[in-house]
Amino acid sequence: MRPAQREVILNVNVLDVGFHPSAWRAPDLHPTSFIDPDYYAEVAKIAERGTLDALFLADGPALREDPAVKPTRALEPTTVLGVVASATEHLGLIGTASTTFNDPFDLADRFLSLDVVSGGRVAWNVVTTFHAGTAHNFGLSRIPDREARYHRASEFVDVVTALWESAATRVPVHHDGEFFHVHGVLPVPPSPQGRPLLVQAGGSPQGRTLAGRSADAVFSAELTLDAGRQHYRQVKDVARAAGRDPGSVKILPGLVTVVGSTEAEAIARYEDWESKAADGFSAERLGGMLGVDLSSLDPDRPIPEDLLLAPVDPSFSGSLGFREAVVRLALESRYSVSELLRKAGGFGHRLVVGSPEQIADTIEEWFVAGAADGFNLMPDGFPSGLTDFVDHVVPVLREKGIFRHEYAESTLRERFEGAPLPVRG
């Protein structure tokens, strides 16, 4: 039985103009919308109309795709979230920033300032960045290895949270660590929610440790219900071992949605997206995620097990969480490249193509089964994919009694039920 009053958390992850690589070709969308502030304001208003919890923005301070193939992330997240804050009253604002390529004082200042002016609606999504091209943009010859990145991230998060606390207490921070030396007080007023929330994205063992120790929410990549349950328990166990209430850490897998009035209509929509995508784009992304060259494989035959089970190349710097989820799914189901693309979409997140009832059912199934506290939604294309979700899936979730009818809380921290306010001195 589901506990009384428990509601699913739903954020919308705005990836350029949509999750699908051909979304920019939609007739109701201008290809340059992803650099138009009015576009983000429109998407945010749709999300708020559906009483979604927050708008989530990724960050990529380097070109990762050919801009001639699809739009790529271009605008710095906190800048865009300032636009979103002014266009909305309730919607949460989750921005991504890397601990590898930022300064803790500057980041603490930027996010707390946005939190104050938005009335306590902000969260920082903590990432360590694995893309090699980013290192070159910051004067480094290579990305630090995973252990080094997370070692720095752990200290970085401690410094940022101490600085946020100093804004409330006016007690100076005195930190002398391996990476940072910070002495002073953050000159920003305290936030209505105490401090911004911490969201963590990363499914490696190091990422789970950081999440269990510090995060209020975890953006995960799980493709099957059993894997979702396992990850859910792992993070909650780490939180418990760190002396935290495991219920205060919310697990939010990514969920790609393609909505149709019927399953057949949704499949037709998905196939239309696929027909317009650049040849080989999704397969190339999937291969990069696995650290495997898929170009020589028959796309309609099962991926060879020895290829999937081969030791990870030491030079592989991609997301271990994504890789683990995709490999597990491919092995369990003996999927071909084509089938795996339909399930993981080339990005490592679960893809659901169906009617509003089907999509609501799978959300409820994971929520009730202890595999998720909510989801980071990734509609196939904006604004239509989000509009379809808000107008047709949200009402079904409300009928099921697992999603709100209106906003009742004033801050994002209050909305993420159980996320405790930080202790002030």
BATIDREN-820982 format. One line per 8 residues: number of its first residue (from 1); for each residue x negated, y, z negated of C-alpha. Coordinates in nm, 3 decimals, padded with zeros to 5 digits. Each point is the difference from the previous one (the first is absolute). Example, Ala and Ser with C-alpha at 12.3 -4.5 7.8 and 13.67 -1.06 7.14 Angstrom:
# residues 2
1	-01.230:-00.450:-00.780; -00.137:00.344:00.066
***
This chain:
# residues 425
1	00.000:00.000:00.000; -00.115:00.353:00.075; -00.049:00.222:-00.309; 00.272:00.264:-00.043; -00.067:00.342:00.149; -00.316:-00.112:00.182; -00.022:00.167:00.341; -00.228:-00.060:00.294
9	-00.262:00.268:00.078; -00.005:00.108:00.365; -00.264:00.230:00.145; -00.035:00.083:00.367; -00.350:-00.021:00.146; -00.023:00.252:00.283; -00.258:-00.146:00.237; -00.033:00.261:00.273
17	00.329:-00.028:00.192; 00.075:-00.358:-00.098; -00.148:-00.336:-00.081; 00.019:-00.139:00.350; -00.287:00.113:00.227; 00.243:00.099:00.276; 00.228:00.206:-00.228; -00.138:00.322:00.148
25	00.168:-00.094:00.330; 00.351:00.024:-00.149; 00.217:00.237:00.205; 00.127:00.188:-00.308; -00.350:00.085:-00.122; -00.274:00.231:00.122; -00.338:-00.178:00.012; -00.164:00.281:-00.199
33	00.255:-00.007:-00.281; -00.262:-00.149:-00.232; -00.170:00.341:-00.019; 00.323:00.199:-00.029; 00.094:00.106:-00.356; 00.368:00.015:00.097; -00.014:-00.369:00.089; -00.117:-00.095:-00.351
41	00.266:00.224:-00.153; 00.269:-00.171:00.212; -00.118:-00.350:-00.096; -00.014:00.102:-00.367; 00.356:00.134:00.008; 00.124:-00.330:00.147; -00.181:-00.191:-00.277; 00.149:00.227:-00.266
49	00.348:-00.040:00.150; -00.047:-00.373:-00.059; -00.118:00.062:-00.360; -00.333:-00.170:00.073; -00.262:00.029:-00.271; -00.292:00.155:00.185; -00.167:00.081:00.329; -00.338:-00.170:00.033
57	-00.285:00.129:00.218; -00.312:-00.195:00.090; -00.328:00.173:00.075; -00.264:-00.065:00.263; -00.279:00.259:00.015; -00.134:-00.159:00.321; 00.145:-00.098:00.337; 00.087:-00.370:-00.015
65	00.195:-00.044:00.322; -00.030:00.144:00.344; 00.230:00.307:-00.005; 00.088:-00.075:00.361; 00.159:-00.330:-00.114; 00.198:00.127:-00.300; 00.007:00.300:-00.234; -00.235:-00.034:-00.293
73	00.013:00.151:-00.347; -00.122:00.357:00.026; 00.126:00.223:-00.282; -00.135:-00.009:-00.356; 00.269:-00.157:-00.225; 00.027:00.254:-00.281; 00.044:00.277:00.257; 00.290:-00.186:00.161
81	00.148:-00.084:-00.340; 00.010:00.370:-00.079; 00.234:00.038:00.299; 00.206:-00.297:-00.118; 00.022:00.144:-00.353; 00.145:00.325:00.130; 00.255:-00.183:00.218; 00.133:-00.227:-00.278
89	00.111:00.011:-00.364; -00.030:-00.358:-00.126; -00.214:-00.207:00.235; -00.331:-00.122:-00.144; -00.327:00.089:00.174; -00.268:-00.270:00.024; -00.327:00.098:00.163; -00.303:-00.215:00.077
97	-00.356:00.114:-00.076; -00.322:-00.198:-00.008; -00.225:-00.033:-00.305; -00.293:-00.060:00.234; 00.027:00.330:00.189; 00.138:00.248:-00.252; -00.113:00.188:-00.310; 00.201:-00.079:-00.316
105	00.037:00.359:-00.118; 00.121:00.123:00.338; 00.241:-00.291:00.038; 00.137:00.043:-00.354; 00.054:00.370:00.068; 00.170:-00.059:00.335; 00.243:-00.270:-00.116; 00.090:00.158:-00.334
113	00.064:00.335:00.170; 00.240:-00.170:00.241; 00.160:-00.183:-00.292; 00.062:00.327:-00.186; 00.148:00.188:00.295; 00.224:-00.296:00.094; 00.140:-00.038:-00.352; -00.170:-00.331:-00.084
121	00.051:-00.206:00.315; -00.357:-00.098:00.097; -00.204:-00.322:00.004; -00.354:-00.064:00.120; -00.053:-00.318:00.204; -00.352:-00.114:-00.088; -00.204:-00.160:00.279; -00.371:-00.068:00.045
129	-00.010:00.009:00.386; -00.156:-00.278:00.208; -00.012:00.160:00.346; -00.360:00.036:00.119; 00.065:00.309:00.210; 00.104:00.194:-00.309; -00.345:-00.040:-00.153; -00.160:00.169:00.299
137	00.234:00.298:-00.039; -00.130:00.049:-00.353; -00.369:-00.033:00.080; -00.039:-00.363:-00.104; -00.158:-00.267:00.218; 00.246:-00.266:-00.116; 00.292:-00.070:-00.231; -00.115:-00.115:-00.346
145	00.080:-00.366:-00.068; 00.326:-00.092:-00.172; -00.149:-00.045:-00.348; -00.169:00.340:00.017; 00.316:00.171:00.128; 00.216:-00.136:-00.281; -00.266:00.068:-00.263; 00.004:00.366:00.104
153	00.381:-00.003:00.026; 00.040:-00.118:-00.359; -00.209:00.288:-00.133; 00.165:00.245:00.243; 00.350:-00.088:-00.129; -00.116:00.040:-00.361; -00.138:00.346:00.072; 00.312:00.114:00.188
161	00.238:-00.118:-00.273; -00.219:00.165:-00.267; 00.012:00.327:00.195; 00.379:-00.023:00.030; 00.018:-00.057:-00.373; -00.220:00.305:-00.059; 00.253:00.213:00.187; 00.257:-00.088:-00.268
169	-00.224:00.003:-00.308; -00.259:00.264:00.099; -00.257:-00.234:-00.156; -00.310:00.000:00.225; -00.106:-00.316:00.180; -00.352:-00.116:-00.079; -00.086:-00.273:00.246; -00.347:-00.123:00.088
177	00.024:-00.317:00.205; -00.180:-00.187:00.272; 00.160:00.200:00.281; 00.143:00.315:-00.154; -00.093:00.265:-00.254; 00.298:00.218:-00.086; 00.030:00.244:-00.290; 00.296:00.233:-00.023
185	00.375:00.050:00.015; 00.221:-00.018:00.308; 00.143:00.354:00.041; 00.350:-00.112:00.102; 00.320:-00.003:-00.212; 00.119:-00.342:-00.117; 00.252:-00.180:00.217; 00.365:-00.052:-00.101
193	-00.069:-00.375:00.022; -00.323:00.016:-00.202; -00.225:-00.079:00.295; 00.038:-00.139:00.352; 00.062:-00.372:00.024; -00.276:-00.232:00.118; 00.077:-00.234:00.289; -00.263:-00.250:00.110
201	-00.032:-00.161:00.343; -00.236:-00.294:00.030; 00.052:-00.374:-00.037; -00.355:-00.119:-00.067; -00.088:-00.134:-00.347; -00.168:00.334:-00.070; 00.311:00.185:00.112; 00.226:-00.208:-00.221
209	-00.226:00.064:-00.298; 00.011:00.376:00.059; 00.377:-00.014:00.047; 00.063:-00.198:-00.317; -00.218:00.235:-00.202; 00.118:00.337:00.133; 00.284:-00.002:00.254; 00.364:00.090:-00.051
217	00.083:-00.168:00.332; -00.173:-00.228:00.250; 00.045:00.014:00.378; -00.058:-00.363:00.100; 00.002:-00.208:00.316; 00.180:-00.331:-00.047; 00.167:-00.195:00.278; 00.171:-00.290:-00.179
225	00.215:-00.021:-00.310; -00.236:-00.242:-00.177; -00.302:00.219:00.070; 00.196:00.302:-00.120; 00.083:-00.173:-00.328; -00.362:-00.102:-00.049; -00.133:00.351:00.058; 00.272:00.144:-00.224
233	-00.105:-00.227:-00.287; -00.372:00.064:00.054; 00.027:00.378:-00.027; 00.239:-00.016:-00.295; -00.237:-00.242:-00.179; -00.294:00.237:00.052; 00.209:00.286:-00.141; 00.094:-00.211:-00.302
241	-00.365:-00.092:-00.059; -00.088:00.370:00.013; 00.244:00.067:-00.282; 00.269:00.150:00.220; 00.369:-00.078:00.035; 00.010:-00.207:00.321; 00.344:00.142:00.074; -00.155:00.345:00.041
249	-00.188:-00.112:00.314; 00.234:-00.008:00.299; -00.082:-00.234:00.289; 00.107:00.142:00.337; -00.081:-00.214:00.307; 00.011:00.155:00.344; 00.311:-00.084:00.201; 00.032:00.076:00.371
257	00.362:00.036:00.107; 00.170:-00.021:00.339; 00.373:00.059:-00.054; 00.283:-00.090:00.237; 00.374:-00.024:-00.050; -00.052:-00.373:00.062; -00.307:-00.222:-00.002; 00.015:-00.021:00.380
265	00.003:00.378:00.029; -00.298:00.028:-00.236; -00.196:-00.259:00.199; 00.075:00.189:00.322; -00.127:00.322:-00.162; -00.319:-00.172:-00.112; -00.061:-00.154:00.341; 00.050:00.339:00.162
273	-00.269:00.145:-00.230; -00.231:-00.288:00.091; 00.051:00.047:00.374; -00.118:00.361:-00.028; -00.311:-00.063:-00.209; -00.350:00.013:00.145; -00.119:-00.343:00.116; -00.180:-00.188:-00.273
281	00.020:00.278:-00.257; 00.175:-00.192:-00.277; -00.206:-00.315:00.060; -00.321:00.200:-00.022; 00.112:00.154:-00.328; 00.094:-00.344:-00.134; -00.341:-00.139:00.098; -00.175:00.288:-00.173
289	00.205:-00.065:-00.312; -00.109:-00.364:00.000; -00.358:00.064:00.104; 00.063:-00.240:00.290; -00.008:00.045:00.378; 00.343:-00.114:00.120; -00.042:00.101:00.365; -00.107:-00.345:00.120
297	00.285:-00.189:-00.170; 00.319:-00.121:00.164; 00.254:00.243:-00.151; 00.267:-00.270:-00.012; -00.200:-00.277:-00.173; -00.070:-00.026:-00.374; -00.309:00.189:-00.110; -00.273:-00.259:-00.073
305	-00.036:-00.067:-00.372; -00.380:-00.003:00.013; 00.009:00.356:00.135; 00.220:00.117:-00.287; -00.187:-00.193:-00.268; -00.350:00.102:00.110; -00.191:00.198:-00.266; 00.053:00.374:00.023
313	-00.292:00.168:00.169; -00.200:00.196:-00.261; 00.025:00.305:00.225; 00.382:-00.008:-00.009; 00.108:00.322:-00.171; 00.375:-00.019:00.065; 00.278:-00.053:-00.250; -00.033:-00.338:-00.173
321	00.360:00.032:-00.115; 00.129:00.031:00.356; -00.226:-00.282:00.120; 00.101:-00.234:-00.282; 00.372:00.057:00.064; -00.024:-00.054:00.375; -00.225:-00.309:-00.024; 00.232:-00.159:-00.255
329	00.304:00.056:00.221; -00.174:-00.129:00.314; -00.119:-00.318:-00.175; 00.328:-00.077:-00.175; 00.214:00.041:00.310; -00.252:-00.101:00.271; 00.080:00.319:00.185; -00.131:00.098:00.340
337	-00.134:00.350:00.063; 00.335:00.099:00.151; 00.197:-00.136:-00.296; -00.233:00.158:-00.252; 00.038:00.336:00.170; 00.378:-00.029:-00.031; -00.032:-00.072:-00.374; -00.287:00.234:-00.092
345	00.027:00.252:00.280; -00.375:00.032:00.041; -00.024:00.202:-00.322; 00.025:-00.266:-00.271; 00.338:00.098:-00.143; 00.319:-00.206:00.007; 00.219:00.077:00.301; 00.378:-00.041:-00.029
353	00.208:00.031:00.315; 00.372:-00.027:-00.065; 00.338:00.138:-00.095; 00.047:00.230:-00.303; 00.131:-00.296:-00.199; -00.300:-00.217:00.087; -00.247:00.271:-00.097; 00.185:00.074:-00.325
361	00.009:-00.373:-00.079; -00.377:-00.040:00.034; -00.060:00.307:-00.218; 00.231:-00.144:-00.265; -00.160:-00.345:00.024; -00.352:00.126:-00.071; 00.124:00.240:-00.268; 00.195:-00.262:-00.194
369	-00.264:-00.274:00.046; -00.277:00.198:-00.169; -00.202:00.070:00.314; 00.056:00.377:00.013; 00.129:00.294:-00.201; 00.071:00.180:00.324; -00.147:00.064:00.342; -00.193:00.250:00.206
377	00.224:00.012:00.305; -00.160:00.040:00.343; 00.273:00.058:00.259; -00.088:-00.094:00.357; 00.048:00.356:00.125; 00.093:00.340:-00.140; 00.244:00.153:-00.042; 00.240:-00.263:00.138
385	-00.137:-00.298:-00.196; 00.027:00.185:-00.329; 00.346:00.137:00.085; 00.121:-00.353:00.074; -00.138:-00.123:-00.331; 00.154:00.286:-00.199; 00.339:-00.016:00.171; 00.041:-00.378:00.019
393	-00.238:-00.187:-00.236; 00.022:00.232:-00.302; 00.381:-00.039:-00.030; -00.040:-00.379:-00.009; -00.264:00.027:-00.275; 00.236:00.225:-00.196; 00.280:-00.254:00.036; -00.237:-00.262:-00.139
401	-00.054:00.223:-00.304; -00.377:00.026:00.039; -00.040:00.355:00.133; 00.107:00.341:-00.121; 00.288:00.210:00.134; -00.157:00.327:-00.109; -00.314:00.136:-00.162; 00.027:-00.001:-00.379
409	-00.360:00.083:-00.094; -00.193:00.322:00.037; -00.352:-00.143:00.050; -00.154:-00.285:00.195; -00.137:-00.149:-00.322; 00.350:-00.027:-00.146; 00.120:-00.162:00.321; -00.270:-00.267:-00.007
417	00.170:-00.156:-00.300; -00.237:-00.096:-00.277; -00.297:00.206:00.118; -00.111:00.147:-00.334; -00.082:00.364:-00.053; -00.367:00.053:-00.078; -00.089:00.071:-00.362; -00.085:00.362:-00.064
425	-00.243:00.102:-00.270
***
